[in-house]
Structure formats: C-alpha cells, structure tokens
Amino acid sequence: MPVVLVTGAARASSIAAGVAPRLVEDGWTVVTSDLDGCDVPCDLSTVDGPESLVAKVAREHGPIGALVLSHAHDVESGVLDTTAESLDLHHAVNTRASLLLIAAFARQVPADGGAIVAFTSDHTTGNLPYGASKGALDRIVISAARELGPMGISANVVNPGPIDTGWMDDELRVGLAAHHPLGRLGTPRDIADVVAFLVSPAGRWVSGQLLQADGGFSARY
C-alpha cells in the first residue's frame, strides 16, 4: 500500500486527525507524527527533526508517496506585542520545518512521483506571527510545484477557512455559521475529502494552487 505522512495529528479533533482515517479508506498506509507522540514523535522546531522524521518513516514503512503538512505553532499576538522569540518559533515550525520536510520527501519519493498538500490560513491581524509564517509556507509550496514537478510531484496549499476543531466558543461558532453560504461550519471530514482527491492519481494534475476549499466562505466579499 502507498505510504502517506501526515503531520500535526495529535489532537483528536484536528483536521489532520480527520484526514488520516479518510486516507486509510483509500488504501493508504498512514503514518502520523507530532511532538506529543502519535506514530512517530518528532520535534519539528529543531533543525534536524524534519529530515530525521522522513528518514525514519521511509526506513520503517517504505518510500513516502504523499506528504500532508498539518502541523502548526500558533500563539496569538499583533505588531506591538510579538516578540522576536515568538516570531522565530512560528517560522521554525510552520515555515522552516515544512521546507525541510518537503525537501526530504522529494529526495526519497517513489519513481512514480508523489503529492504534497499543506494547510494555510488567512488569520493574520491579531495573529501576526502565525499568519506571516503561513504566508511564507504558501510561497514554498507553490514554488515546490514548479521545481519538483519534473519529479512527478504535485504540490498544493489548501485554505480550509473556519473549521470547528474545538477551538471555538459557542458565540463564535454561531456567528461564523450565520455568515457561511452553506449555513454550517466546515468539518475535518470536509477537508479530508479534498486532501484525498489531491493525493490520489486523479487529483495529481492539480498542482501549484492555493485552493480556497472553504465551502464558499471566502466568496462573501
């Protein structure tokens, strides 16, 4: 069975935790990783962590055919209260680790290529270091689509919009749902279906895109 590495799946209500079982349904061998320990514990804030993670997964499970980047460090702050240390940590986890994971993935990709899917966000104001690091991630993934395309690798960024993964209170949940074209918030399963298509042979022609897979939420403006 083909192998997929999904990062950031420690929380049971996370998008990654929804993606993993969906990919199992399609016949993937799913390996998850997180500092707190899923299949392969890994500290992605370190320089060596990402490459070591890919090497261990490939060694134990075989070549990795798809990479789903769902890990994130997120501490809210703005222009006036973001510290240098906080900015550095956000970029280390959300940006640098993603680049190193992509590079390590590409170096071991099977002969028939593979697929990369990363998650991004529009949340920037009041959440500056997170948004800035995600913006950099967007550029890395889109660049990867061009650079790694000759290796048979597709690469896309998915913006899922507001997904109810347990971080919302009731007031925010109701307020956001009221502004959603479909009248409800997205779920991890909604995004899992999108990811399943993008990493499948049928979806590999889609590459180099920043996809607003948000049920029309971003179309309200």
Secondary structure, DSSP 8 states (H G I E B T S, - for coil): --EEEEE---STTSHHHHHHHHHHHTT-EEEEE-TT-SSS---TTSSSHHHHHHHHHHHHH--EEEEEE---------TTT--HHHHHHHIIIIIIHHHHHHHHHHHH--TT-EEEEEE-----TT-HHHHHHHHHHHHHHHHHHHHHGGGTEEEEEEE--SB-SS---HHHHHHHHHTSTTSS-B-HHHHHHHHHHHHSGGGTT--S-EEE-STTGGGG-
